[in-house]
C-alpha cells in the first residue's frame, strides 16, 4: 500500500508538472502573440483594411444675374472605377460581355476595348480599374444601372468617386467679377469677386463618407450612400444684367483690339440705386488675345487726368471761388507754375474763354488757373472738399483687392507748390475708375452719392434670406444749383466740346473725356503711356445709367484721345440700351411726333393726292415710298440699282400719260 501510494503521488506530481508546463507555454504564447505577432498582425490588418472618414464637399450656392440668368453653379462630376476582386467568378463571366457592350455604346468605343480592360483587371486582381472620368450625374446614374455594376460595390465591383466643379454658363464674360474660391495645399483660401466676397453664404455644410483602403493610396467608398449628407449653400442674386454686360464686354473688346491697347475696363451703374449692371475687365495676353484677368475697375488706382476736372470745378462753384461765366486767358495754350508748364492739348490754346467752356473743351490752363487762384491761400479747403467726395479713401466694396486712392494733403509728405494746380487737372493723385464713376453718378443723381453694390439678395430655395439695398454715402455733394450747372456743362461737352464726335440727336448723353499721361516721371519718360477715358451718364435729361470707360496704353500711331478710344465704347453701350431695352416710359413719349416726320409726311401726302397729271419730283426718296406714288399715277416703273433715287427718266413737272414708262436710277 505504501509503495503503491507513493507511486500514485509520483504520478500526480508528474501530471501536475506537465499541466503547469503546458499552462506556462500557453501563457507565453499568448504574451508573444499579443506583444510580437499581434503588432505584426494588427499592422497587416491595418494596411489591408484601413478605413478613413472623407469629407464630401457641399455644393456651393448658385450665382444668378438680376434677370435670372445663371452665372455660376456647382456641378457634380463622377469618376467610375472597377474592383476586379469583388464579383464572384460566376457573376463576372455571366455579365462581362453585356457590361462591355453597354459601356461601348455609351462611350462610343468597341465593346472589345472594355472587355479587355475588365478581364485584365480581374486577372491581375486589380481593385481600382479606371472606366471613365468626368461623367455628369445623368451619365453616372446610367452607368450605375449597367449589368454587373448594378449589383453594387461588393458584388458588382462598382466604384464611384464624386467631385464638385464650378461652371460659368455664360462663359468668360464678367468672369473676374463673378470670381472664384480656391483652397490651397496649406489650407488657405484664395477668394476673388462675388464668389470670394459672399463665400459665407455660398458655402454649405460638408458631409462625410467612409472609405476603405485598397492599398497604394487607393480608396473606395464602403457604402453607396454618404454617412452624413452635405447641405448645399445659399444662392446669390447679383445686380449684373447679362444683356448690358454682353454689350459692355464686346464694346470694350472692339476698342481694345482696334487700338491695340494693353488693358481696359467698363462699369455701368444704375444711377438712382448704385446697382452695378455691368463690369468688364479685359487685359491682353502674350498671344494678343484679351481675357478677364484683373479687376481693373476696383483694383487699379491711377492718375485720372481730365475726368477729375469735374471735382475741381465743383469745388470752385461750391465755395464761390469762381463762376461758369468767369473768363480766363489760356495764354497761348501754356501757363507756368514755378518752373513747370501746364499745356492745353490744342496748340496755341483757346484764347479767352469762360470757365464753363474751359471744361467743355478740357482746357488744362483754364482749370489750373482757376483752382490755383481760388485755393492757393487755403489749399486745405480744396483737399477737404475732395475728402468729402470720398475720393481719398477706399469705397469699401465687398470685393477683395480694392486699391487705395491717393490725394496729397497740405503739410503732408508729397505736398509742394505744384500739388494744387496739378491736382486741378487730375495729376499727382491716384483714384480707381469706380471712384470717378461714383462722382459722375452723383451729379447725374442730383447730388446724392450712392455706394456701388454687386449683390441684391441671398436666397435659400425661393426664400429670401438677406437683402442688400441702396446705401447713401453723401446725401448732397454740392448745392443743388451747382449740380444743375455741372449737368449743363457735361451735356454741352458732348454736344459741342471734346465729346462732340459722340453726339447724336437721337439720344442724349452727358460726360467728360480724359487723356492722361501715365508713368510720365519714371525712367525719363521711356515707360510713359496714355490712358484714355470717358465718364458720364445717359439719358442726359433723365439719367438712368452712369458709365465709365478706361483704356490703357492705346497705340499712339492710331489715337490716344478719350473721345476716340474710350468715347465710342460709352456711346455704343448707351445706344444699344436706348434702342434695345424696352421702356414703358417711351410709350408716352412716342405719342409726340417729331416735326421733321410731320413735314416729310405732309410733303408726301401732297404728292400722293396730286391730280394735275404732271410728273412729281422723287429724287432723294426711297423706292419703297416712290413706287406706290408713281404706280397710282398710272406709270410703269423700272428700277436700277439700290438705295435712294438718284435720277428719274421723266423730269419733274413734265406732263405724263397713262402706262408711260419711267426709269429710276438709285445711288
C-alpha positions in Angstrom: 0.0 0.0 0.0 2.8 2.3 0.9 4.7 1.5 -2.2 1.5 1.8 -4.3 0.6 5.1 -2.5 4.0 6.5 -3.2 3.6 5.7 -6.9 0.3 7.5 -7.0 1.9 10.6 -5.6 4.7 10.5 -8.1 2.1 10.3 -10.9 0.2 13.2 -9.5 3.3 15.3 -9.3 4.3 14.4 -12.8 0.9 15.2 -14.2 0.8 18.5 -12.3 4.2 19.4 -13.6 3.1 18.6 -17.2 0.0 20.7 -16.7 2.0 23.6 -15.3 4.4 23.4 -18.2 1.6 23.4 -20.7 -0.1 26.3 -18.9 3.2 28.2 -18.9 3.6 27.5 -22.6 0.1 28.8 -23.3 0.7 32.0 -21.3 4.0 32.5 -23.0 2.4 32.0 -26.4 -0.4 34.4 -25.6 2.0 37.0 -24.4 4.1 36.5 -27.5 1.2 36.8 -29.8 -0.1 39.9 -28.0 3.3 41.6 -28.0 5.1 40.5 -31.1 3.0 38.7 -33.6 0.0 40.8 -32.5 1.7 44.0 -33.6 2.6 42.5 -37.0 -1.0 41.1 -37.5 -2.5 44.4 -36.5 -0.2 46.3 -38.8 -1.1 43.9 -41.6 -4.8 44.2 -40.9 -4.5 48.0 -40.8 -2.7 48.1 -44.1 -5.1 45.8 -45.9 -8.4 47.0 -44.4 -7.9 50.6 -43.2 -10.9 52.8 -43.0 -11.0 56.6 -43.1 -13.6 59.2 -43.0 -13.6 61.5 -46.0 -15.1 64.9 -46.4 -17.8 65.2 -49.0 -17.8 68.8 -50.1 -21.2 70.6 -50.2 -22.4 72.2 -53.4 -21.8 75.9 -53.4 -24.9 78.0 -54.0 -25.6 79.4 -57.4 -25.0 82.9 -58.5 -27.7 84.5 -60.7 -27.9 87.7 -62.7 -30.5 90.4 -62.0 -32.6 89.0 -64.9 -32.4 85.4 -63.6 -29.6 84.1 -65.8 -27.3 81.5 -64.2 -23.8 83.0 -63.8 -22.1 80.3 -61.7 -23.2 76.9 -60.5 -21.7 73.7 -58.9 -21.9 70.6 -61.0 -21.1 67.1 -59.7 -18.6 65.2 -61.8 -18.1 61.5 -61.4 -15.3 59.0 -61.9 -16.1 55.3 -62.4 -13.7 52.5 -61.5 -13.9 48.7 -61.2 -12.9 46.4 -58.4 -11.8 43.2 -60.1 -11.7 41.2 -56.9 -15.3 41.9 -55.7 -17.5 40.0 -58.1 -17.8 36.2 -58.0 -16.4 34.2 -60.9 -20.0 33.2 -61.9 -21.3 36.8 -61.8 -18.3 38.2 -63.7 -18.5 35.7 -66.6 -22.2 36.0 -66.8 -22.2 39.8 -67.1 -18.8 40.9 -68.5 -19.9 40.8 -72.2 -23.2 42.7 -71.7 -21.4 45.2 -69.4 -18.8 45.8 -72.1 -21.5 46.2 -74.8 -23.3 48.8 -72.7 -20.0 50.8 -72.0 -19.1 50.6 -75.7 -22.4 52.1 -76.8 -22.3 54.9 -74.2 -18.7 56.0 -74.7 -18.6 55.2 -78.5 -15.8 52.7 -78.3 -15.6 49.0 -79.3 -17.1 46.5 -76.8 -13.9 44.5 -77.0 -12.0 47.5 -75.6 -13.9 47.5 -72.4 -14.0 43.7 -72.1 -10.2 43.6 -72.4 -9.9 46.2 -69.6 -12.3 44.4 -67.3 -10.7 40.9 -67.9 -7.2 42.3 -67.3 -8.3 43.9 -64.1 -9.9 40.6 -63.0 -6.9 38.5 -63.9 -4.4 40.8 -62.1 -6.7 41.2 -59.0 -6.7 45.0 -59.6 -9.1 46.7 -57.4 -9.1 50.2 -58.9 -9.5 49.9 -62.7 -10.4 53.2 -64.4 -13.5 53.0 -66.6 -14.4 56.7 -67.2 -13.8 60.2 -65.9 -15.8 63.5 -66.0 -19.3 62.0 -66.1 -22.3 64.1 -65.4 -24.9 63.0 -62.9 -27.2 61.6 -65.6 -24.3 59.6 -67.1 -23.4 58.3 -63.7 -26.9 57.1 -63.0 -26.9 55.3 -66.4 -23.6 53.5 -65.8 -24.7 52.6 -62.3 -27.6 50.6 -63.8 -25.4 48.6 -66.3 -25.1 44.8 -65.9 -22.8 43.7 -63.0 -22.4 47.3 -61.9 -26.0 47.4 -60.7 -25.0 44.8 -58.0 -23.1 47.5 -56.1 -19.5 47.8 -54.8 -19.2 44.4 -53.1 -20.9 42.1 -55.6 -20.5 44.1 -58.8 -17.2 45.9 -58.2 -18.7 49.3 -58.9 -16.7 52.2 -57.5 -17.8 55.8 -58.0 -15.9 58.9 -56.9 -17.6 62.3 -56.9 -16.1 65.7 -57.3 -17.8 69.1 -57.5 -16.7 71.6 -60.1 -17.7 75.2 -60.6 -19.1 76.2 -64.1 -20.0 79.5 -65.7 -22.8 79.1 -68.2 -22.3 82.5 -69.8 -18.6 81.8 -70.4 -15.8 84.2 -69.8 -18.0 87.3 -69.7 -17.7 89.0 -66.2 -15.5 86.1 -65.1 -13.4 88.3 -62.8 -16.4 89.9 -61.2 -18.1 86.5 -60.6 -14.8 85.3 -59.3 -13.8 82.1 -57.6 -12.8 80.5 -54.3 -9.8 78.2 -54.3 -8.4 76.1 -51.5 -4.6 75.7 -51.5 -2.5 72.9 -50.2 -1.7 74.8 -47.0 -5.5 75.0 -46.2 -5.6 78.8 -47.0 -8.1 80.2 -49.5 -7.9 82.4 -52.5 -11.1 84.4 -52.8 -11.9 86.7 -55.8 -15.0 88.6 -56.9 -18.6 87.8 -55.8 -17.6 84.1 -55.1 -15.0 85.2 -52.6 -16.8 88.1 -51.1 -20.0 86.2 -50.3 -18.4 82.8 -49.6 -20.1 82.6 -46.1 -23.5 82.4 -47.9 -22.4 80.3 -50.9 -20.6 77.7 -48.8 -22.8 74.9 -47.5 -22.1 72.3 -44.8 -19.8 69.4 -45.8 -20.9 65.8 -45.5 -18.9 62.7 -44.6 -18.4 59.2 -46.1 -16.3 56.2 -45.1 -13.6 55.0 -47.4 -11.8 51.7 -47.4 -8.1 51.3 -48.4 -7.3 49.2 -51.4 -3.6 49.7 -50.9 -1.2 52.0 -52.7 -3.2 55.1 -51.7 -6.3 53.8 -53.4 -9.6 54.1 -51.7 -13.2 53.1 -52.4 -16.4 54.1 -50.6 -17.7 51.5 -48.2 -21.3 52.3 -48.9 -23.2 53.8 -51.9 -24.7 56.4 -49.6 -22.9 59.0 -47.5 -22.8 58.7 -43.7 -23.6 62.4 -43.4 -25.2 64.1 -46.4 -23.8 67.6 -47.3 -26.0 70.6 -47.2 -25.9 72.9 -50.2 -25.0 76.6 -49.9 -27.4 79.5 -50.4 -27.9 81.3 -53.8 -26.7 84.8 -54.6 -28.7 87.2 -56.8 -26.3 89.7 -58.3 -27.1 93.1 -59.8 -25.4 92.2 -63.1 -27.7 92.4 -66.1 -26.5 89.8 -68.6 -27.7 91.8 -71.6 -26.0 95.0 -70.6 -22.9 93.0 -69.5 -22.7 91.5 -73.0 -23.0 94.9 -74.6 -20.2 96.4 -72.4 -17.9 93.4 -72.8 -18.0 93.5 -76.6 -17.9 97.2 -76.9 -14.7 97.3 -74.8 -13.2 94.4 -76.6 -13.7 96.1 -80.0 -11.9 99.2 -78.9 -9.1 97.3 -77.3 -8.5 95.4 -80.5 -8.9 98.4 -82.7 -6.3 100.5 -80.8 -4.0 97.6 -79.8 -4.4 98.7 -76.2 -2.9 96.9 -73.2 -6.0 96.6 -70.9 -9.2 98.4 -70.0 -12.4 98.3 -68.0 -16.0 99.4 -68.3 -18.6 99.9 -65.4 -22.3 100.6 -65.9 -24.1 101.6 -62.8 -27.8 102.3 -62.2 -28.0 106.0 -61.3 -30.6 106.0 -58.5 -29.5 102.9 -56.6 -25.8 102.2 -57.3 -26.6 98.7 -58.6 -23.7 97.6 -60.9 -25.4 96.4 -64.1 -22.2 95.6 -66.0 -18.5 95.5 -65.2 -15.9 94.2 -67.7 -12.1 94.0 -67.2 -10.0 92.9 -70.2 -6.3 92.5 -70.4 -4.1 91.4 -73.3 -2.2 88.1 -73.0 1.1 87.3 -74.6 -0.8 85.8 -77.6 -2.5 89.1 -78.2 -6.0 87.9 -77.1 -8.0 89.7 -74.3 -9.2 88.0 -71.2 -10.8 88.8 -67.8 -7.6 88.7 -65.7 -7.5 91.6 -63.2 -10.4 93.6 -61.8 -9.0 96.9 -63.0 -12.3 98.8 -62.2 -11.8 98.2 -58.5 -8.2 97.2 -58.1 -6.3 99.7 -60.2 -5.6 103.2 -59.0 -4.0 105.7 -61.3 -4.0 109.4 -62.3 -7.4 110.1 -63.9 -6.4 113.1 -65.9 -9.2 115.4 -67.2 -12.2 113.4 -65.8 -11.1 114.8 -62.4 -11.8 118.3 -63.6 -15.4 117.7 -62.6 -14.3 117.6 -59.0 -12.2 120.7 -59.4 -14.9 122.9 -60.9 -17.4 121.5 -58.4 -15.2 122.8 -55.5 -14.8 126.2 -57.2 -18.6 126.7 -57.6 -19.4 125.2 -54.2 -17.3 127.8 -52.4 -17.9 130.7 -54.8 -14.3 130.9 -55.8 -15.4 131.3 -59.5 -18.4 131.0 -61.7 -19.2 129.4 -65.0 -19.2 132.8 -66.8 -15.8 133.9 -65.5 -13.4 134.4 -68.4 -9.8 133.1 -68.3 -6.9 133.7 -70.8 -5.4 130.5 -72.0 -2.2 132.3 -72.7 -1.4 130.7 -76.0 -2.1 127.3 -74.5 0.7 127.4 -71.8 0.7 128.6 -68.2 3.6 128.3 -65.8 3.7 127.4 -62.1 7.2 127.9 -60.8 9.4 126.3 -63.5 6.8 123.8 -64.6 4.4 124.3 -67.5 0.8 123.2 -68.0 -0.2 122.9 -71.6 -3.5 122.6 -73.5 -3.9 119.8 -76.0 -4.8 122.4 -78.6 -1.6 124.1 -79.9 -2.0 127.9 -79.3 -4.7 127.4 -76.7 -8.3 128.7 -76.9 -7.8 132.4 -76.4 -10.1 133.9 -73.7 -12.9 131.6 -72.7 -15.3 131.1 -69.8 -14.8 128.6 -67.0 -17.7 126.5 -68.3 -16.3 126.5 -71.9 -12.9 125.6 -70.5 -14.4 122.4 -69.0 -16.3 121.6 -72.3 -13.1 121.8 -74.4 -11.0 120.3 -71.5 -8.6 123.3 -71.2 -5.8 122.5 -68.7 -4.7 126.1 -68.5 -8.2 127.3 -67.5 -8.9 124.9 -64.7 -5.4 125.1 -63.2 -5.5 128.9 -63.1 -9.0 128.9 -61.6 -8.1 126.3 -58.8 -4.8 127.9 -58.0 -6.3 131.4 -57.8 -9.2 130.2 -55.8 -7.5 128.0 -53.2 -3.8 128.9 -53.1 -4.2 130.8 -49.8 -6.2 127.9 -48.3 -5.4 124.6 -50.2 -6.7 122.6 -47.3 -10.2 123.8 -48.2 -9.8 122.2 -51.6 -8.4 118.9 -50.3 -11.0 118.8 -47.6 -13.8 119.1 -50.2 -12.2 116.3 -52.2 -12.2 114.3 -49.0 -16.0 115.0 -48.6 -16.5 113.4 -52.0 -14.8 110.2 -50.8 -12.0 110.4 -53.4 -9.2 109.8 -50.9 -10.4 106.6 -49.2 -11.4 103.1 -50.1 -15.0 102.7 -51.2 -15.4 99.6 -49.1 -16.8 97.3 -51.7 -17.1 93.6 -50.5 -14.9 92.5 -53.5 -11.3 91.7 -52.4 -8.3 93.6 -53.7 -9.7 97.2 -53.8 -6.9 99.7 -54.5 -6.3 102.6 -52.1 -6.6 106.0 -53.7 -4.1 108.8 -53.0 -4.8 112.5 -52.6 -1.9 114.7 -51.3 -2.6 116.9 -48.3 -1.1 120.3 -47.3 1.7 119.8 -44.7 1.9 116.1 -45.5 4.6 114.2 -47.5 4.2 114.7 -51.2 2.8 118.2 -51.0 4.5 121.0 -52.9 3.7 124.3 -54.6 2.8 122.3 -57.7 0.4 119.9 -55.9 -2.7 122.2 -56.1 -2.5 123.2 -59.8 -1.5 119.7 -60.8 -4.5 118.2 -58.9 -6.8 120.6 -60.7 -6.5 118.6 -64.0 -6.1 115.2 -62.4 -2.4 114.7 -61.9 -0.4 114.0 -58.8 -3.3 112.0 -57.5 -4.5 108.4 -57.8 -8.0 107.1 -57.8 -9.8 104.0 -59.2 -12.3 104.1 -62.1 -15.0 103.2 -59.5 -14.2 106.4 -57.5 -14.6 108.5 -60.7 -17.8 106.8 -61.6 -19.3 107.5 -58.2 -18.6 111.2 -58.7 -20.3 111.4 -62.1 -23.2 109.3 -60.9 -23.8 111.7 -58.0 -24.0 114.6 -60.5 -26.5 112.6 -62.6 -28.4 111.8 -59.4 -28.9 115.5 -58.5 -26.1 115.4 -55.9 -26.9 112.2 -54.0 -23.8 109.9 -53.9 -24.6 106.2 -53.6 -22.3 103.3 -52.9 -22.0 100.8 -55.8 -23.2 97.3 -54.9 -23.0 93.9 -56.7 -25.5 91.7 -54.9 -29.2 92.4 -54.2 -30.3 89.2 -52.4 -29.3 86.0 -50.7 -31.9 83.2 -51.2 -32.4 79.7 -49.9 -34.5 77.9 -52.5 -37.3 80.5 -53.1 -37.0 82.2 -49.6 -35.2 85.5 -49.4 -32.6 85.2 -46.5 -31.0 88.7 -46.8 -31.3 91.8 -49.0 -28.8 94.4 -49.9 -30.3 97.8 -50.6 -29.2 101.2 -51.8 -26.6 102.9 -49.5 -26.2 106.6 -49.5 -22.6 107.8 -49.0 -23.3 111.5 -49.2 -26.9 112.9 -49.5 -25.8 116.1 -51.2 -22.3 116.5 -52.5 -22.9 120.1 -53.7 -25.6 122.8 -53.7 -28.5 122.0 -56.0 -27.8 125.0 -58.2 -24.2 123.9 -58.5 -25.3 120.4 -59.6 -27.6 121.9 -62.2 -24.7 124.0 -63.7 -22.5 120.9 -63.8 -25.2 118.8 -65.5 -25.5 121.6 -68.2 -21.7 121.7 -68.7 -21.4 117.9 -69.1 -24.3 117.8 -71.6 -22.6 120.6 -73.6 -19.3 118.7 -73.5 -20.9 116.0 -75.6 -22.9 118.4 -77.8 -20.1 120.9 -78.6 -17.0 120.1 -76.6 -14.4 117.3 -76.6 -17.1 114.7 -76.9 -18.9 116.2 -79.9 -17.8 113.2 -82.0 -20.2 111.1 -79.8 -23.2 113.4 -80.1 -26.4 112.1 -81.5 -29.7 113.9 -81.8 -31.5 110.6 -81.3 -30.4 110.0 -77.7 -28.9 112.4 -75.1 -25.7 111.8 -73.2 -23.6 113.8 -70.8 -20.0 113.3 -69.8 -16.3 114.2 -69.9 -13.3 112.9 -71.9 -10.0 112.2 -70.3 -6.5 111.6 -71.7 -3.9 111.1 -69.0 -0.2 110.5 -69.3 0.9 107.6 -67.1 4.4 107.0 -65.7 5.5 110.3 -67.2 8.0 110.9 -64.4 9.6 107.4 -64.5 12.7 106.4 -66.5 12.9 109.8 -68.3 9.5 109.0 -69.9 10.5 105.7 -71.6 7.7 103.9 -69.7 5.2 106.7 -70.2 2.0 105.8 -72.0 -1.6 107.2 -72.2 -4.8 106.2 -70.5 -7.9 107.2 -72.4 -11.2 107.6 -70.6 -14.8 108.8 -70.7 -17.1 109.1 -67.8 -20.7 110.2 -67.9 -24.4 109.2 -67.9 -27.5 108.8 -70.1 -30.1 109.9 -70.9 -28.8 113.4 -70.1 -32.3 114.8 -69.1 -33.4 111.8 -67.1 -30.3 109.7 -66.2 -30.9 106.0 -65.7 -27.3 104.7 -66.0 -23.9 106.1 -65.4 -20.8 104.7 -67.1 -17.0 104.9 -67.2 -14.6 103.6 -69.7 -10.9 103.5 -69.2 -8.4 102.1 -71.7 -4.7 101.9 -71.0 -1.9 102.1 -73.5 -3.6 102.5 -76.8 -1.3 102.6 -79.8 -0.1 106.2 -80.2 0.0 105.8 -84.0 -3.8 105.2 -84.0 -5.0 107.6 -81.3 -4.7 108.3 -77.6 -7.6 110.7 -77.0 -10.5 109.8 -74.8 -13.0 110.9 -77.4 -11.6 108.5 -80.0 -10.6 105.5 -77.9 -13.0 105.4 -74.8 -15.8 107.6 -76.0 -17.2 105.2 -78.7 -17.4 102.4 -76.1 -19.6 104.6 -74.0 -21.7 105.6 -77.0 -22.2 102.1 -78.1 -23.4 101.0 -74.7 -25.8 103.9 -74.4 -27.1 103.5 -77.9 -27.7 99.7 -77.5 -29.5 100.2 -74.2 -31.6 103.0 -75.8 -32.6 101.1 -78.8 -32.9 97.5 -77.5 -34.0 97.7 -73.8 -37.8 98.0 -73.5 -39.0 101.0 -71.5 -42.6 101.8 -70.6 -41.7 105.5 -70.4 -41.1 105.5 -74.1 -44.7 104.6 -74.8 -45.9 108.0 -73.7 -43.0 109.8 -75.4 -43.7 108.1 -78.7 -47.1 109.9 -79.0 -45.1 113.1 -79.7 -44.4 113.1 -83.4 -41.2 114.9 -84.3 -41.7 118.0 -86.6 -39.4 116.5 -89.2 -41.6 113.5 -89.5 -44.7 115.7 -89.8 -43.1 117.8 -92.6 -42.0 114.7 -94.6 -45.5 113.1 -94.2 -47.2 116.3 -95.4 -44.9 116.6 -98.4 -45.5 113.0 -99.4 -49.3 113.4 -98.8 -49.4 116.3 -101.2 -47.7 114.3 -103.9 -50.0 111.3 -103.5 -53.1 113.4 -103.8 -51.8 115.5 -106.7 -54.2 115.1 -109.7 -52.5 117.7 -112.0 -51.2 114.9 -114.3 -47.6 116.1 -114.1 -44.5 114.2 -113.0 -43.6 114.6 -109.3 -40.0 115.0 -108.0 -39.0 111.7 -106.4 -35.2 112.3 -106.4 -33.9 111.6 -102.9 -36.8 109.3 -102.0 -36.6 105.6 -101.2 -38.1 103.2 -103.8 -40.5 101.8 -101.2 -42.1 105.3 -100.9 -41.8 106.3 -104.6 -43.2 103.1 -106.1 -46.8 103.3 -104.8 -46.8 107.0 -105.6 -45.8 106.6 -109.3 -47.9 103.5 -109.8 -51.0 105.3 -108.5 -50.3 107.9 -111.3 -50.6 105.1 -113.9 -46.8 104.9 -114.6 -44.9 101.7 -115.3 -41.7 101.8 -113.1 -38.4 100.3 -113.9 -35.7 100.4 -111.1 -32.0 100.2 -111.5 -29.5 99.9 -108.5 -30.1 100.1 -104.8 -30.5 102.9 -102.2 -32.2 106.2 -102.7 -33.4 107.6 -106.1 -30.6 109.4 -107.8 -32.2 110.3 -111.2 -35.7 109.9 -112.8 -36.1 109.5 -116.6 -39.1 111.8 -116.7 -38.3 115.2 -115.2 -40.4 116.7 -112.5 -43.2 118.9 -113.9 -43.5 117.2 -117.2 -47.0 116.1 -118.3 -47.4 112.3 -118.0 -49.6 109.8 -119.8 -51.3 106.5 -118.6 -49.0 103.4 -118.8 -46.0 105.6 -119.6 -42.6 104.0 -118.6 -40.2 105.7 -116.1 -36.8 104.5 -115.2 -35.4 105.3 -111.7 -31.7 105.0 -111.0 -30.7 104.5 -107.4 -27.5 105.5 -105.7 
